[in-house]
Amino acid sequence: MAKRAFEQVSLQFVKQIRLQFCPWEKSAKETRSFFSIIATNKVRETNPNCKFKTEVKHDGSTPQVLIEFDDGKKLLFKSEHLMCKEMVQKFTAIQQQKVAGAVNGGP
């Protein structure tokens, strides 16, 4: 993944991130990779109030990431067929829209 996308990851405007996966499923790899990016100290420092909840399942369930924003909106990644890069890019794009809205006084 491009280094720039990693550098733009921020938890600003994020209230909570919930991850759910079965560690024995191959499809959970990308979800765990996404978590390893957003859970670094550097990223967590962008919003120390953001809560992380991880639910480890042992039932073969589909991995997913639910991101809840301060404005009540939610972003759900059903990440079974998604790459970490895709999740980071989408999350970063939404964050940039929220930053632009805050700068311009919009929602």
VEXMARFI-236714 format. One record per atom (N, C-alpha, C): residue number from 1; residue in one letter; x, y, z. Coordinates in nm, 2 decimals, decimal comma, padded with zeros to 4 digits. Layout:
BEGIN
{nr NUM	rest a	east X	north Y	up Z}
...
This chain:
BEGIN
{nr 1	rest m	east 00,08	north -00,12	up 00,00}
{nr 1	rest m	east 00,00	north 00,00	up 00,00}
{nr 1	rest m	east 00,09	north 00,12	up 00,00}
{nr 2	rest a	east 00,04	north 00,23	up -00,06}
{nr 2	rest a	east 00,12	north 00,35	up -00,06}
{nr 2	rest a	east 00,14	north 00,40	up 00,08}
{nr 3	rest k	east 00,26	north 00,45	up 00,10}
{nr 3	rest k	east 00,29	north 00,50	up 00,23}
{nr 3	rest k	east 00,21	north 00,62	up 00,27}
{nr 4	rest r	east 00,17	north 00,70	up 00,17}
{nr 4	rest r	east 00,09	north 00,82	up 00,20}
{nr 4	rest r	east -00,05	north 00,78	up 00,27}
{nr 5	rest a	east -00,11	north 00,68	up 00,22}
{nr 5	rest a	east -00,24	north 00,64	up 00,28}
{nr 5	rest a	east -00,22	north 00,60	up 00,43}
{nr 6	rest f	east -00,11	north 00,54	up 00,46}
{nr 6	rest f	east -00,09	north 00,51	up 00,61}
{nr 6	rest f	east -00,07	north 00,64	up 00,69}
{nr 7	rest e	east 00,00	north 00,73	up 00,63}
{nr 7	rest e	east 00,03	north 00,86	up 00,70}
{nr 7	rest e	east -00,10	north 00,94	up 00,72}
{nr 8	rest q	east -00,20	north 00,92	up 00,64}
{nr 8	rest q	east -00,32	north 01,00	up 00,65}
{nr 8	rest q	east -00,43	north 00,94	up 00,75}
{nr 9	rest v	east -00,40	north 00,82	up 00,80}
{nr 9	rest v	east -00,50	north 00,76	up 00,89}
{nr 9	rest v	east -00,51	north 00,84	up 01,02}
{nr 10	rest s	east -00,63	north 00,87	up 01,06}
{nr 10	rest s	east -00,66	north 00,95	up 01,18}
{nr 10	rest s	east -00,79	north 00,91	up 01,24}
{nr 11	rest l	east -00,80	north 00,92	up 01,37}
{nr 11	rest l	east -00,92	north 00,88	up 01,43}
{nr 11	rest l	east -01,00	north 01,00	up 01,47}
{nr 12	rest q	east -00,97	north 01,12	up 01,42}
{nr 12	rest q	east -01,04	north 01,24	up 01,44}
{nr 12	rest q	east -01,19	north 01,21	up 01,40}
{nr 13	rest f	east -01,28	north 01,25	up 01,48}
{nr 13	rest f	east -01,43	north 01,24	up 01,45}
{nr 13	rest f	east -01,48	north 01,09	up 01,47}
{nr 14	rest v	east -01,39	north 01,00	up 01,52}
{nr 14	rest v	east -01,43	north 00,86	up 01,54}
{nr 14	rest v	east -01,46	north 00,84	up 01,69}
{nr 15	rest k	east -01,58	north 00,79	up 01,72}
{nr 15	rest k	east -01,62	north 00,76	up 01,85}
{nr 15	rest k	east -01,58	north 00,62	up 01,90}
{nr 16	rest q	east -01,60	north 00,53	up 01,81}
{nr 16	rest q	east -01,57	north 00,39	up 01,85}
{nr 16	rest q	east -01,54	north 00,30	up 01,72}
{nr 17	rest i	east -01,45	north 00,20	up 01,74}
{nr 17	rest i	east -01,43	north 00,11	up 01,63}
{nr 17	rest i	east -01,45	north -00,03	up 01,69}
{nr 18	rest r	east -01,53	north -00,11	up 01,63}
{nr 18	rest r	east -01,56	north -00,25	up 01,67}
{nr 18	rest r	east -01,51	north -00,34	up 01,56}
{nr 19	rest l	east -01,43	north -00,44	up 01,60}
{nr 19	rest l	east -01,39	north -00,54	up 01,51}
{nr 19	rest l	east -01,44	north -00,68	up 01,56}
{nr 20	rest q	east -01,48	north -00,76	up 01,46}
{nr 20	rest q	east -01,53	north -00,89	up 01,49}
{nr 20	rest q	east -01,46	north -00,99	up 01,39}
{nr 21	rest f	east -01,40	north -01,09	up 01,44}
{nr 21	rest f	east -01,34	north -01,19	up 01,35}
{nr 21	rest f	east -01,32	north -01,32	up 01,42}
{nr 22	rest c	east -01,31	north -01,43	up 01,34}
{nr 22	rest c	east -01,27	north -01,56	up 01,39}
{nr 22	rest c	east -01,12	north -01,58	up 01,35}
{nr 23	rest p	east -01,03	north -01,59	up 01,44}
{nr 23	rest p	east -00,89	north -01,59	up 01,41}
{nr 23	rest p	east -00,85	north -01,71	up 01,33}
{nr 24	rest w	east -00,93	north -01,82	up 01,32}
{nr 24	rest w	east -00,90	north -01,94	up 01,25}
{nr 24	rest w	east -00,93	north -01,93	up 01,10}
{nr 25	rest e	east -01,01	north -01,82	up 01,07}
{nr 25	rest e	east -01,05	north -01,81	up 00,93}
{nr 25	rest e	east -00,95	north -01,73	up 00,85}
{nr 26	rest k	east -00,91	north -01,77	up 00,73}
{nr 26	rest k	east -00,82	north -01,70	up 00,64}
{nr 26	rest k	east -00,87	north -01,56	up 00,61}
{nr 27	rest s	east -01,00	north -01,55	up 00,60}
{nr 27	rest s	east -01,06	north -01,42	up 00,56}
{nr 27	rest s	east -01,04	north -01,31	up 00,67}
{nr 28	rest a	east -01,00	north -01,35	up 00,79}
{nr 28	rest a	east -00,98	north -01,25	up 00,90}
{nr 28	rest a	east -00,84	north -01,18	up 00,89}
{nr 29	rest k	east -00,75	north -01,22	up 00,80}
{nr 29	rest k	east -00,62	north -01,17	up 00,79}
{nr 29	rest k	east -00,62	north -01,02	up 00,76}
{nr 30	rest e	east -00,70	north -00,97	up 00,67}
{nr 30	rest e	east -00,71	north -00,83	up 00,63}
{nr 30	rest e	east -00,77	north -00,75	up 00,74}
{nr 31	rest t	east -00,87	north -00,80	up 00,81}
{nr 31	rest t	east -00,93	north -00,73	up 00,92}
{nr 31	rest t	east -00,82	north -00,71	up 01,03}
{nr 32	rest r	east -00,74	north -00,81	up 01,06}
{nr 32	rest r	east -00,64	north -00,80	up 01,16}
{nr 32	rest r	east -00,53	north -00,70	up 01,11}
{nr 33	rest s	east -00,50	north -00,69	up 00,98}
{nr 33	rest s	east -00,41	north -00,60	up 00,93}
{nr 33	rest s	east -00,46	north -00,46	up 00,94}
{nr 34	rest f	east -00,58	north -00,44	up 00,92}
{nr 34	rest f	east -00,65	north -00,30	up 00,93}
{nr 34	rest f	east -00,64	north -00,26	up 01,08}
{nr 35	rest f	east -00,67	north -00,35	up 01,17}
{nr 35	rest f	east -00,66	north -00,32	up 01,31}
{nr 35	rest f	east -00,52	north -00,28	up 01,35}
{nr 36	rest s	east -00,42	north -00,35	up 01,30}
{nr 36	rest s	east -00,28	north -00,32	up 01,33}
{nr 36	rest s	east -00,24	north -00,18	up 01,29}
{nr 37	rest i	east -00,30	north -00,13	up 01,18}
{nr 37	rest i	east -00,27	north 00,00	up 01,13}
{nr 37	rest i	east -00,34	north 00,11	up 01,22}
{nr 38	rest i	east -00,47	north 00,09	up 01,25}
{nr 38	rest i	east -00,54	north 00,19	up 01,32}
{nr 38	rest i	east -00,51	north 00,19	up 01,47}
{nr 39	rest a	east -00,45	north 00,08	up 01,52}
{nr 39	rest a	east -00,43	north 00,07	up 01,66}
{nr 39	rest a	east -00,29	north 00,11	up 01,71}
{nr 40	rest t	east -00,21	north 00,17	up 01,61}
{nr 40	rest t	east -00,07	north 00,21	up 01,65}
{nr 40	rest t	east -00,08	north 00,33	up 01,74}
{nr 41	rest n	east 00,02	north 00,35	up 01,82}
{nr 41	rest n	east 00,02	north 00,47	up 01,91}
{nr 41	rest n	east 00,00	north 00,60	up 01,84}
{nr 42	rest k	east 00,07	north 00,61	up 01,72}
{nr 42	rest k	east 00,07	north 00,73	up 01,65}
{nr 42	rest k	east -00,08	north 00,77	up 01,60}
{nr 43	rest v	east -00,15	north 00,67	up 01,56}
{nr 43	rest v	east -00,29	north 00,69	up 01,51}
{nr 43	rest v	east -00,38	north 00,71	up 01,63}
{nr 44	rest r	east -00,36	north 00,63	up 01,74}
{nr 44	rest r	east -00,45	north 00,65	up 01,86}
{nr 44	rest r	east -00,43	north 00,78	up 01,92}
{nr 45	rest e	east -00,31	north 00,85	up 01,91}
{nr 45	rest e	east -00,29	north 00,98	up 01,96}
{nr 45	rest e	east -00,38	north 01,09	up 01,89}
{nr 46	rest t	east -00,43	north 01,06	up 01,77}
{nr 46	rest t	east -00,51	north 01,15	up 01,70}
{nr 46	rest t	east -00,65	north 01,17	up 01,76}
{nr 47	rest n	east -00,69	north 01,07	up 01,85}
{nr 47	rest n	east -00,81	north 01,08	up 01,92}
{nr 47	rest n	east -00,80	north 00,98	up 02,04}
{nr 48	rest p	east -00,75	north 01,03	up 02,15}
{nr 48	rest p	east -00,74	north 00,94	up 02,27}
{nr 48	rest p	east -00,87	north 00,89	up 02,32}
{nr 49	rest n	east -00,98	north 00,96	up 02,29}
{nr 49	rest n	east -01,12	north 00,92	up 02,34}
{nr 49	rest n	east -01,18	north 00,81	up 02,26}
{nr 50	rest c	east -01,12	north 00,78	up 02,14}
{nr 50	rest c	east -01,18	north 00,67	up 02,06}
{nr 50	rest c	east -01,17	north 00,54	up 02,13}
{nr 51	rest k	east -01,28	north 00,46	up 02,13}
{nr 51	rest k	east -01,28	north 00,33	up 02,20}
{nr 51	rest k	east -01,26	north 00,22	up 02,09}
{nr 52	rest f	east -01,19	north 00,12	up 02,13}
{nr 52	rest f	east -01,17	north 00,00	up 02,05}
{nr 52	rest f	east -01,24	north -00,12	up 02,12}
{nr 53	rest k	east -01,32	north -00,19	up 02,04}
{nr 53	rest k	east -01,38	north -00,31	up 02,10}
{nr 53	rest k	east -01,35	north -00,42	up 02,00}
{nr 54	rest t	east -01,29	north -00,53	up 02,05}
{nr 54	rest t	east -01,26	north -00,64	up 01,96}
{nr 54	rest t	east -01,34	north -00,77	up 02,01}
{nr 55	rest e	east -01,41	north -00,83	up 01,92}
{nr 55	rest e	east -01,49	north -00,95	up 01,95}
{nr 55	rest e	east -01,43	north -01,06	up 01,87}
{nr 56	rest v	east -01,36	north -01,15	up 01,94}
{nr 56	rest v	east -01,30	north -01,27	up 01,88}
{nr 56	rest v	east -01,40	north -01,38	up 01,89}
{nr 57	rest k	east -01,44	north -01,43	up 01,77}
{nr 57	rest k	east -01,54	north -01,54	up 01,76}
{nr 57	rest k	east -01,47	north -01,67	up 01,73}
{nr 58	rest h	east -01,54	north -01,77	up 01,76}
{nr 58	rest h	east -01,48	north -01,90	up 01,72}
{nr 58	rest h	east -01,59	north -01,99	up 01,65}
{nr 59	rest d	east -01,67	north -01,92	up 01,56}
{nr 59	rest d	east -01,78	north -01,98	up 01,50}
{nr 59	rest d	east -01,77	north -01,97	up 01,35}
{nr 60	rest g	east -01,66	north -01,92	up 01,29}
{nr 60	rest g	east -01,65	north -01,91	up 01,15}
{nr 60	rest g	east -01,72	north -01,79	up 01,09}
{nr 61	rest s	east -01,76	north -01,70	up 01,18}
{nr 61	rest s	east -01,84	north -01,58	up 01,13}
{nr 61	rest s	east -01,76	north -01,49	up 01,04}
{nr 62	rest t	east -01,83	north -01,41	up 00,96}
{nr 62	rest t	east -01,76	north -01,32	up 00,87}
{nr 62	rest t	east -01,70	north -01,21	up 00,94}
{nr 63	rest p	east -01,57	north -01,18	up 00,91}
{nr 63	rest p	east -01,50	north -01,07	up 00,98}
{nr 63	rest p	east -01,57	north -00,93	up 00,94}
{nr 64	rest q	east -01,57	north -00,84	up 01,03}
{nr 64	rest q	east -01,63	north -00,71	up 01,00}
{nr 64	rest q	east -01,57	north -00,60	up 01,09}
{nr 65	rest v	east -01,57	north -00,48	up 01,04}
{nr 65	rest v	east -01,53	north -00,36	up 01,12}
{nr 65	rest v	east -01,64	north -00,26	up 01,11}
{nr 66	rest l	east -01,68	north -00,22	up 01,23}
{nr 66	rest l	east -01,79	north -00,11	up 01,24}
{nr 66	rest l	east -01,72	north 00,01	up 01,30}
{nr 67	rest i	east -01,73	north 00,12	up 01,23}
{nr 67	rest i	east -01,67	north 00,25	up 01,27}
{nr 67	rest i	east -01,79	north 00,34	up 01,30}
{nr 68	rest e	east -01,79	north 00,39	up 01,42}
{nr 68	rest e	east -01,90	north 00,49	up 01,46}
{nr 68	rest e	east -01,83	north 00,62	up 01,48}
{nr 69	rest f	east -01,89	north 00,72	up 01,41}
{nr 69	rest f	east -01,84	north 00,86	up 01,41}
{nr 69	rest f	east -01,91	north 00,94	up 01,51}
{nr 70	rest d	east -01,85	north 01,05	up 01,55}
{nr 70	rest d	east -01,91	north 01,14	up 01,65}
{nr 70	rest d	east -02,04	north 01,20	up 01,61}
{nr 71	rest d	east -02,07	north 01,21	up 01,48}
{nr 71	rest d	east -02,20	north 01,26	up 01,43}
{nr 71	rest d	east -02,31	north 01,15	up 01,42}
{nr 72	rest g	east -02,28	north 01,03	up 01,47}
{nr 72	rest g	east -02,38	north 00,92	up 01,47}
{nr 72	rest g	east -02,37	north 00,84	up 01,35}
{nr 73	rest k	east -02,30	north 00,88	up 01,24}
{nr 73	rest k	east -02,30	north 00,80	up 01,12}
{nr 73	rest k	east -02,21	north 00,68	up 01,15}
{nr 74	rest k	east -02,23	north 00,57	up 01,07}
{nr 74	rest k	east -02,15	north 00,45	up 01,08}
{nr 74	rest k	east -02,10	north 00,40	up 00,95}
{nr 75	rest l	east -01,99	north 00,34	up 00,95}
{nr 75	rest l	east -01,93	north 00,28	up 00,84}
{nr 75	rest l	east -01,90	north 00,13	up 00,87}
{nr 76	rest l	east -01,96	north 00,04	up 00,79}
{nr 76	rest l	east -01,94	north -00,10	up 00,82}
{nr 76	rest l	east -01,87	north -00,17	up 00,70}
{nr 77	rest f	east -01,76	north -00,23	up 00,74}
{nr 77	rest f	east -01,68	north -00,31	up 00,64}
{nr 77	rest f	east -01,71	north -00,46	up 00,67}
{nr 78	rest k	east -01,78	north -00,53	up 00,58}
{nr 78	rest k	east -01,79	north -00,67	up 00,58}
{nr 78	rest k	east -01,66	north -00,72	up 00,51}
{nr 79	rest s	east -01,56	north -00,74	up 00,58}
{nr 79	rest s	east -01,43	north -00,75	up 00,53}
{nr 79	rest s	east -01,38	north -00,89	up 00,48}
{nr 80	rest e	east -01,47	north -00,98	up 00,46}
{nr 80	rest e	east -01,43	north -01,11	up 00,41}
{nr 80	rest e	east -01,36	north -01,11	up 00,28}
{nr 81	rest h	east -01,41	north -01,02	up 00,19}
{nr 81	rest h	east -01,35	north -01,01	up 00,05}
{nr 81	rest h	east -01,28	north -00,87	up 00,03}
{nr 82	rest l	east -01,25	north -00,80	up 00,13}
{nr 82	rest l	east -01,18	north -00,67	up 00,12}
{nr 82	rest l	east -01,04	north -00,68	up 00,16}
{nr 83	rest m	east -00,96	north -00,60	up 00,09}
{nr 83	rest m	east -00,81	north -00,59	up 00,13}
{nr 83	rest m	east -00,80	north -00,48	up 00,23}
{nr 84	rest c	east -00,70	north -00,49	up 00,31}
{nr 84	rest c	east -00,67	north -00,39	up 00,41}
{nr 84	rest c	east -00,66	north -00,25	up 00,34}
{nr 85	rest k	east -00,59	north -00,25	up 00,23}
{nr 85	rest k	east -00,57	north -00,13	up 00,15}
{nr 85	rest k	east -00,70	north -00,06	up 00,12}
{nr 86	rest e	east -00,80	north -00,14	up 00,08}
{nr 86	rest e	east -00,93	north -00,09	up 00,04}
{nr 86	rest e	east -01,00	north -00,02	up 00,16}
{nr 87	rest m	east -00,99	north -00,09	up 00,27}
{nr 87	rest m	east -01,05	north -00,04	up 00,40}
{nr 87	rest m	east -00,99	north 00,09	up 00,44}
{nr 88	rest v	east -00,85	north 00,09	up 00,44}
{nr 88	rest v	east -00,78	north 00,21	up 00,48}
{nr 88	rest v	east -00,81	north 00,33	up 00,38}
{nr 89	rest q	east -00,82	north 00,30	up 00,25}
{nr 89	rest q	east -00,85	north 00,41	up 00,16}
{nr 89	rest q	east -00,99	north 00,47	up 00,18}
{nr 90	rest k	east -01,09	north 00,38	up 00,20}
{nr 90	rest k	east -01,22	north 00,43	up 00,22}
{nr 90	rest k	east -01,24	north 00,51	up 00,35}
{nr 91	rest f	east -01,18	north 00,45	up 00,45}
{nr 91	rest f	east -01,18	north 00,52	up 00,58}
{nr 91	rest f	east -01,12	north 00,65	up 00,58}
{nr 92	rest t	east -01,00	north 00,66	up 00,51}
{nr 92	rest t	east -00,93	north 00,79	up 00,50}
{nr 92	rest t	east -01,00	north 00,89	up 00,42}
{nr 93	rest a	east -01,07	north 00,84	up 00,31}
{nr 93	rest a	east -01,15	north 00,93	up 00,23}
{nr 93	rest a	east -01,26	north 00,99	up 00,31}
{nr 94	rest i	east -01,33	north 00,91	up 00,39}
{nr 94	rest i	east -01,44	north 00,97	up 00,47}
{nr 94	rest i	east -01,39	north 01,06	up 00,57}
{nr 95	rest q	east -01,28	north 01,03	up 00,63}
{nr 95	rest q	east -01,22	north 01,12	up 00,73}
{nr 95	rest q	east -01,18	north 01,25	up 00,67}
{nr 96	rest q	east -01,13	north 01,25	up 00,55}
{nr 96	rest q	east -01,09	north 01,38	up 00,48}
{nr 96	rest q	east -01,21	north 01,46	up 00,45}
{nr 97	rest q	east -01,33	north 01,40	up 00,41}
{nr 97	rest q	east -01,45	north 01,47	up 00,39}
{nr 97	rest q	east -01,50	north 01,53	up 00,52}
{nr 98	rest k	east -01,49	north 01,46	up 00,63}
{nr 98	rest k	east -01,53	north 01,52	up 00,76}
{nr 98	rest k	east -01,44	north 01,64	up 00,80}
{nr 99	rest v	east -01,31	north 01,63	up 00,78}
{nr 99	rest v	east -01,22	north 01,74	up 00,81}
{nr 99	rest v	east -01,25	north 01,86	up 00,72}
{nr 100	rest a	east -01,28	north 01,83	up 00,59}
{nr 100	rest a	east -01,31	north 01,94	up 00,50}
{nr 100	rest a	east -01,44	north 02,01	up 00,55}
{nr 101	rest g	east -01,54	north 01,93	up 00,59}
{nr 101	rest g	east -01,67	north 01,98	up 00,63}
{nr 101	rest g	east -01,65	north 02,07	up 00,76}
{nr 102	rest a	east -01,56	north 02,02	up 00,85}
{nr 102	rest a	east -01,54	north 02,10	up 00,97}
{nr 102	rest a	east -01,47	north 02,23	up 00,95}
{nr 103	rest v	east -01,37	north 02,23	up 00,85}
{nr 103	rest v	east -01,30	north 02,35	up 00,82}
{nr 103	rest v	east -01,39	north 02,45	up 00,75}
{nr 104	rest n	east -01,48	north 02,40	up 00,67}
{nr 104	rest n	east -01,58	north 02,49	up 00,59}
{nr 104	rest n	east -01,70	north 02,52	up 00,67}
{nr 105	rest g	east -01,71	north 02,46	up 00,79}
{nr 105	rest g	east -01,83	north 02,49	up 00,87}
{nr 105	rest g	east -01,95	north 02,41	up 00,84}
{nr 106	rest g	east -01,93	north 02,30	up 00,76}
{nr 106	rest g	east -02,04	north 02,22	up 00,72}
{nr 106	rest g	east -02,05	north 02,09	up 00,80}
{nr 107	rest p	east -02,15	north 02,01	up 00,77}
{nr 107	rest p	east -02,16	north 01,88	up 00,85}
{nr 107	rest p	east -02,05	north 01,78	up 00,81}
